[in-house]
């Protein structure tokens, strides 16, 4: 199975997907998000600080709770080229 790569010039940004889920579910903060996703708060912190990738299991939990499609969640993880500051 081929490895999926980011589009040329795009940048991985997990904060976009976390913020989108918080907004959609009208949560107060990352602690509330961790409770909804049933993960420890440090997991969300590590994802935000780009030291832990969003794994398949967590991606499925995000999909189940937010009702974003997997494709929408994956698209939110990438900062589009036009948003990058040069």
DSSP file (Angstrom, degrees, kcal/mol; ACC not computed):
  #  RESIDUE AA STRUCTURE BP1 BP2  ACC     N-H-->O    O-->H-N    N-H-->O    O-->H-N    TCO  KAPPA ALPHA  PHI   PSI    X-CA   Y-CA   Z-CA
    1    1 A X              0   0    0      0, 0.0     2,-0.1     0, 0.0     0, 0.0   0.000 360.0 360.0 360.0 128.0    0.0    0.0    0.0
    2    2 A X        -     0   0    0      1,-0.1     2,-0.4     0, 0.0     0, 0.0  -0.354 360.0-114.4 -69.9 148.1    1.5    3.4   -1.0
    3    3 A X        -     0   0    0     -2,-0.1     2,-0.3     1,-0.0    -1,-0.1  -0.665  29.6-123.9 -80.6 132.9    2.2    6.0    1.7
    4    4 A X        -     0   0    0     -2,-0.4     2,-0.3     1,-0.0    -1,-0.0  -0.612  28.4-159.3 -79.4 136.4    0.1    9.1    1.3
    5    5 A X        -     0   0    0     -2,-0.3     2,-0.1     1,-0.0     3,-0.1  -0.782  22.1-102.3-112.8 156.5    2.1   12.3    1.0
    6    6 A X        -     0   0    0     -2,-0.3     3,-0.1     1,-0.1    -1,-0.0  -0.468  49.0 -94.2 -71.6 148.6    1.1   15.8    1.7
    7    7 A X    >   -     0   0    0      1,-0.2     3,-2.4    -2,-0.1    -1,-0.1  -0.289  60.0 -76.2 -59.4 151.9    0.4   18.0   -1.4
    8    8 A X  T 3  S+     0   0    0      1,-0.3    -1,-0.2    -3,-0.1    73,-0.1  -0.272 119.4   6.8 -53.2 125.3    3.4   20.0   -2.6
    9    9 A X  T 3  S+     0   0    0      1,-0.3    -1,-0.3    -3,-0.1     2,-0.1   0.314  99.9 126.2  83.8  -7.9    3.9   23.0   -0.3
   10   10 A X    <   -     0   0    0     -3,-2.4     2,-0.4    73,-0.0    -1,-0.3  -0.374  47.2-145.8 -80.3 163.7    1.2   21.9    2.2
   11   11 A X  E     -A   79   0A   0     68,-1.5    68,-3.7    -3,-0.1     2,-0.3  -0.994  16.5-115.6-136.3 135.6    1.9   21.5    5.9
   12   12 A X  E     +A   78   0A   0     -2,-0.4     2,-0.3    66,-0.2    66,-0.3  -0.544  37.5 171.3 -69.0 127.2    0.6   19.1    8.6
   13   13 A X    >>  +     0   0    0     64,-3.8     3,-1.1    -2,-0.3     4,-0.6  -0.752  15.0 179.1-141.7  90.5   -1.3   21.1   11.2
   14   14 A X  H 3> S+     0   0    0     -2,-0.3     4,-2.0    33,-0.3     3,-0.3   0.721  76.4  73.9 -66.5 -19.7   -3.2   19.0   13.7
   15   15 A X  H 3> S+     0   0    0      1,-0.2     4,-2.8    33,-0.2    -1,-0.2   0.846  88.7  60.5 -62.0 -33.3   -4.5   22.1   15.5
   16   16 A X  H <> S+     0   0    0     -3,-1.1     4,-2.0     1,-0.2    -1,-0.2   0.918 107.6  42.8 -61.4 -44.3   -6.9   22.8   12.7
   17   17 A X  H  X S+     0   0    0     -4,-0.6     4,-2.1    -3,-0.3    -1,-0.2   0.897 114.8  49.8 -71.7 -39.3   -8.8   19.5   13.2
   18   18 A X  H  X S+     0   0    0     -4,-2.0     4,-2.4     1,-0.2    -2,-0.2   0.932 112.9  46.9 -63.6 -44.7   -8.8   19.7   17.0
   19   19 A X  H  X S+     0   0    0     -4,-2.8     4,-2.4     1,-0.2    -1,-0.2   0.878 110.4  53.1 -64.6 -37.8  -10.1   23.3   16.8
   20   20 A X  H  X S+     0   0    0     -4,-2.0     4,-2.6    -5,-0.2    -1,-0.2   0.896 110.6  46.6 -65.2 -39.8  -12.8   22.3   14.3
   21   21 A X  H  X S+     0   0    0     -4,-2.1     4,-2.6     2,-0.2    -2,-0.2   0.918 111.5  51.1 -68.9 -43.0  -14.0   19.4   16.5
   22   22 A X  H  X>S+     0   0    0     -4,-2.4     5,-2.5     1,-0.2     4,-0.5   0.923 113.8  45.6 -58.3 -44.1  -14.1   21.7   19.6
   23   23 A X  H ><5S+     0   0    0     -4,-2.4     3,-0.7     3,-0.2    -2,-0.2   0.931 113.4  48.2 -66.1 -45.6  -16.1   24.3   17.6
   24   24 A X  H 3<5S+     0   0    0     -4,-2.6    -2,-0.2     1,-0.2    -1,-0.2   0.895 118.0  40.2 -64.3 -40.0  -18.5   21.7   16.1
   25   25 A X  H 3<5S-     0   0    0     -4,-2.6    -1,-0.2    -5,-0.2    -2,-0.2   0.460 107.5-126.9 -88.0  -0.6  -19.2   20.1   19.5
   26   26 A X  T <<5 +     0   0    0     -3,-0.7    -3,-0.2    -4,-0.5     2,-0.2   0.920  48.2 168.6  53.9  49.0  -19.3   23.4   21.3
   27   27 A X      < -     0   0    0     -5,-2.5    -1,-0.2    -6,-0.2     3,-0.1  -0.544  38.9-134.3 -89.4 158.8  -16.7   22.3   23.8
   28   28 A X  S    S-     0   0    0     -2,-0.2     2,-0.3     1,-0.2    -1,-0.1   0.868  70.6 -31.3 -81.6 -38.0  -15.0   24.7   26.2
   29   29 A X  S  > S-     0   0    0     -7,-0.0     4,-1.8     1,-0.0    -1,-0.2  -0.903  74.9 -68.6-164.7-174.2  -11.3   23.5   25.8
   30   30 A X  H  > S+     0   0    0     -2,-0.3     4,-2.6     1,-0.2     5,-0.2   0.818 123.1  59.9 -65.0 -31.8   -8.9   20.6   25.2
   31   31 A X  H  > S+     0   0    0      2,-0.2     4,-1.7     1,-0.2    -1,-0.2   0.918 106.5  46.7 -63.2 -42.5   -9.8   19.0   28.5
   32   32 A X  H  > S+     0   0    0      1,-0.2     4,-2.1     2,-0.2    -1,-0.2   0.887 111.5  52.5 -65.1 -38.5  -13.4   18.7   27.4
   33   33 A X  H  X S+     0   0    0     -4,-1.8     4,-2.6     1,-0.2    -2,-0.2   0.909 106.2  53.0 -63.2 -42.3  -12.3   17.3   24.0
   34   34 A X  H  X>S+     0   0    0     -4,-2.6     5,-2.4     1,-0.2     4,-0.7   0.876 109.1  49.8 -62.8 -36.3  -10.1   14.7   25.7
   35   35 A X  H  <5S+     0   0    0     -4,-1.7     3,-0.4     3,-0.2    -1,-0.2   0.924 111.6  47.6 -66.8 -43.7  -13.2   13.5   27.8
   36   36 A X  H  <5S+     0   0    0     -4,-2.1    -2,-0.2     1,-0.2    -1,-0.2   0.908 117.0  42.6 -63.5 -42.0  -15.4   13.3   24.7
   37   37 A X  H  <5S-     0   0    0     -4,-2.6    -1,-0.2    -5,-0.2    -2,-0.2   0.530 108.9-126.7 -83.1  -5.7  -12.7   11.4   22.7
   38   38 A X  T  <5 +     0   0    0     -4,-0.7     2,-0.3    -3,-0.4    -3,-0.2   0.912  66.7 123.6  59.1  47.0  -11.9    9.2   25.8
   39   39 A X      < -     0   0    0     -5,-2.4    -1,-0.2    -6,-0.1    -2,-0.1  -0.914  69.7 -93.1-128.2 159.1   -8.2    9.9   25.8
   40   40 A X    >>  -     0   0    0     -2,-0.3     3,-1.7     1,-0.1     4,-0.9  -0.429  37.0-115.9 -68.8 144.9   -5.9   11.4   28.5
   41   41 A X  H 3> S+     0   0    0      1,-0.3     4,-2.0     2,-0.2     3,-0.3   0.839 113.2  62.7 -52.8 -36.3   -5.4   15.2   28.3
   42   42 A X  H 3> S+     0   0    0      1,-0.2     4,-2.6     2,-0.2    -1,-0.3   0.798  95.2  61.9 -62.2 -24.1   -1.7   14.8   27.6
   43   43 A X  H <> S+     0   0    0     -3,-1.7     4,-2.1     2,-0.2    -1,-0.2   0.937 105.4  45.2 -64.2 -45.6   -2.6   13.0   24.4
   44   44 A X  H  X S+     0   0    0     -4,-0.9     4,-2.6    -3,-0.3    -2,-0.2   0.910 113.3  51.3 -63.3 -41.6   -4.4   16.1   23.1
   45   45 A X  H  X S+     0   0    0     -4,-2.0     4,-2.1     1,-0.2    -2,-0.2   0.913 109.6  48.9 -61.8 -43.6   -1.4   18.3   24.2
   46   46 A X  H  <>S+     0   0    0     -4,-2.6     5,-2.7     2,-0.2     6,-1.2   0.871 111.4  49.8 -66.4 -35.9    1.1   16.1   22.5
   47   47 A X  H ><5S+     0   0    0     -4,-2.1     3,-1.5     4,-0.2   -33,-0.3   0.932 110.5  50.3 -65.7 -45.0   -1.0   16.2   19.3
   48   48 A X  H 3<5S+     0   0    0     -4,-2.6    -2,-0.2     1,-0.3   -33,-0.2   0.860 111.3  48.1 -60.8 -36.0   -1.2   20.0   19.5
   49   49 A X  T 3<5S-     0   0    0     -4,-2.1    -1,-0.3    -5,-0.2    -2,-0.2   0.305 114.0-119.2 -90.5  10.2    2.6   20.3   20.0
   50   50 A X  T < 5S+     0   0    0     -3,-1.5    -3,-0.2     2,-0.2     3,-0.1   0.786  84.2 114.2  61.1  31.1    3.2   17.9   17.0
   51   51 A X  S   <S+     0   0    0     -5,-2.7     2,-0.4     1,-0.2    -4,-0.2   0.519  76.1  41.8-103.7  -9.4    5.0   15.3   19.1
   52   52 A X  S    S-     0   0    0     -6,-1.2    -1,-0.2    -9,-0.1    -2,-0.2  -0.986  81.1-136.9-137.0 124.2    2.3   12.6   18.6
   53   53 A X        -     0   0    0     -2,-0.4     2,-0.8    -3,-0.1    -6,-0.1  -0.369  31.4-100.1 -75.4 160.4    0.5   12.0   15.3
   54   54 A X        -     0   0    0     -7,-0.1    -1,-0.1    -2,-0.1     2,-0.0  -0.730  48.4-151.3 -79.2 112.9   -3.2   11.4   15.1
   55   55 A X     >  -     0   0    0     -2,-0.8     4,-2.5     1,-0.1     5,-0.2  -0.246  25.2-100.4 -83.9 173.2   -3.5    7.7   14.8
   56   56 A X  H  > S+     0   0    0      1,-0.2     4,-2.2     2,-0.2     5,-0.2   0.883 119.8  51.6 -61.3 -42.1   -6.2    5.6   13.1
   57   57 A X  H  > S+     0   0    0      1,-0.2     4,-2.0     2,-0.2    -1,-0.2   0.923 113.0  44.3 -64.0 -44.4   -8.0    4.8   16.4
   58   58 A X  H  > S+     0   0    0      2,-0.2     4,-2.7     1,-0.2    -1,-0.2   0.882 110.2  55.9 -68.4 -37.3   -8.2    8.4   17.4
   59   59 A X  H  X S+     0   0    0     -4,-2.5     4,-2.2     1,-0.2    -1,-0.2   0.907 107.9  48.9 -60.2 -41.3   -9.2    9.4   13.9
   60   60 A X  H  X S+     0   0    0     -4,-2.2     4,-2.7     2,-0.2    -1,-0.2   0.901 110.3  50.5 -65.3 -40.6  -12.1    7.0   14.1
   61   61 A X  H  X S+     0   0    0     -4,-2.0     4,-2.6     2,-0.2     5,-0.3   0.919 109.7  51.1 -61.6 -43.1  -13.2    8.4   17.5
   62   62 A X  H  X S+     0   0    0     -4,-2.7     4,-2.6     1,-0.2     6,-0.4   0.913 111.5  48.0 -59.4 -43.0  -13.1   11.9   16.1
   63   63 A X  H  X S+     0   0    0     -4,-2.2     4,-2.0     1,-0.2    -2,-0.2   0.929 112.3  48.5 -63.1 -46.8  -15.3   10.7   13.2
   64   64 A X  H  < S+     0   0    0     -4,-2.7    -2,-0.2     1,-0.2    -1,-0.2   0.901 119.0  37.9 -62.1 -42.6  -17.7    9.0   15.5
   65   65 A X  H  < S+     0   0    0     -4,-2.6    -2,-0.2    -5,-0.2    -1,-0.2   0.880 126.2  33.2 -79.5 -39.3  -18.1   11.9   17.9
   66   66 A X  H  < S-     0   0    0     -4,-2.6    -3,-0.2    -5,-0.3    -2,-0.2   0.700  90.5-136.4 -92.4 -20.1  -18.0   14.9   15.5
   67   67 A X     <  +     0   0    0     -4,-2.0     2,-0.2    -5,-0.4    -4,-0.1   0.622  55.8 142.1  64.8  14.8  -19.7   13.2   12.5
   68   68 A X        -     0   0    0     -6,-0.4    -1,-0.3    -5,-0.1    -2,-0.1  -0.614  58.4-111.0 -71.4 145.7  -17.1   14.8   10.2
   69   69 A X     >  -     0   0    0     -2,-0.2     4,-2.4     1,-0.1     5,-0.2  -0.365  23.4-111.1 -72.0 162.2  -16.2   12.3    7.5
   70   70 A X  H  > S+     0   0    0      1,-0.2     4,-2.7     2,-0.2     5,-0.2   0.906 121.2  53.2 -60.0 -40.8  -12.8   10.7    7.6
   71   71 A X  H  > S+     0   0    0      1,-0.2     4,-2.4     2,-0.2    -1,-0.2   0.899 108.0  49.3 -61.1 -41.7  -12.0   12.7    4.4
   72   72 A X  H  > S+     0   0    0      2,-0.2     4,-2.1     1,-0.2    -1,-0.2   0.917 111.7  49.1 -64.3 -42.5  -13.0   15.9    6.1
   73   73 A X  H  X S+     0   0    0     -4,-2.4     4,-1.1     1,-0.2    -2,-0.2   0.924 111.9  48.3 -62.9 -44.1  -10.9   15.2    9.1
   74   74 A X  H  < S+     0   0    0     -4,-2.7     3,-0.5     1,-0.2     4,-0.4   0.899 110.7  51.2 -63.4 -39.8   -7.9   14.3    7.0
   75   75 A X  H >< S+     0   0    0     -4,-2.4     3,-1.1     1,-0.2    -1,-0.2   0.870 106.4  55.2 -65.2 -35.6   -8.4   17.5    5.0
   76   76 A X  H 3< S+     0   0    0     -4,-2.1   -59,-0.2     1,-0.2    -1,-0.2   0.748  97.5  65.0 -68.4 -22.9   -8.5   19.5    8.2
   77   77 A X  T 3< S+     0   0    0     -4,-1.1   -64,-3.8    -3,-0.5     2,-0.5   0.622  94.2  70.6 -74.9 -12.3   -5.1   18.1    9.3
   78   78 A X  E <  S-A   12   0A   0     -3,-1.1     2,-0.7    -4,-0.4   -66,-0.2  -0.917  76.8-139.0-113.6 126.9   -3.4   19.8    6.4
   79   79 A X  E     -A   11   0A   0    -68,-3.7   -68,-1.5    -2,-0.5     5,-0.1  -0.732  34.7-120.1 -80.2 117.7   -2.8   23.5    6.2
   80   80 A X    >>  -     0   0    0     -2,-0.7     3,-1.6   -70,-0.2     4,-0.6  -0.162  18.4-112.5 -59.7 153.9   -3.5   24.4    2.5
   81   81 A X  G >4 S+     0   0    0      1,-0.3     3,-1.3     2,-0.2    -1,-0.1   0.867 115.1  58.8 -54.0 -42.4   -0.8   26.0    0.5
   82   82 A X  G 34 S+     0   0    0      1,-0.3    -1,-0.3     3,-0.0    -2,-0.1   0.687 101.9  55.7 -67.0 -16.5   -2.6   29.4    0.2
   83   83 A X  G <4 S+     0   0    0     -3,-1.6    -1,-0.3     2,-0.1     2,-0.2   0.612  84.8 102.1 -88.4 -12.6   -2.7   29.7    4.0
   84   84 A X    <<  -     0   0    0     -3,-1.3     2,-0.5    -4,-0.6   -74,-0.0  -0.512  69.0-136.7 -74.9 136.0    1.1   29.3    4.4
   85   85 A X              0   0    0     -2,-0.2    -2,-0.1     1,-0.1    -1,-0.1  -0.795 360.0 360.0 -92.8 129.9    2.9   32.6    5.0
   86   86 A X              0   0    0     -2,-0.5    -1,-0.1     0, 0.0    -2,-0.0   0.428 360.0 360.0-102.7 360.0    6.1   33.0    3.0
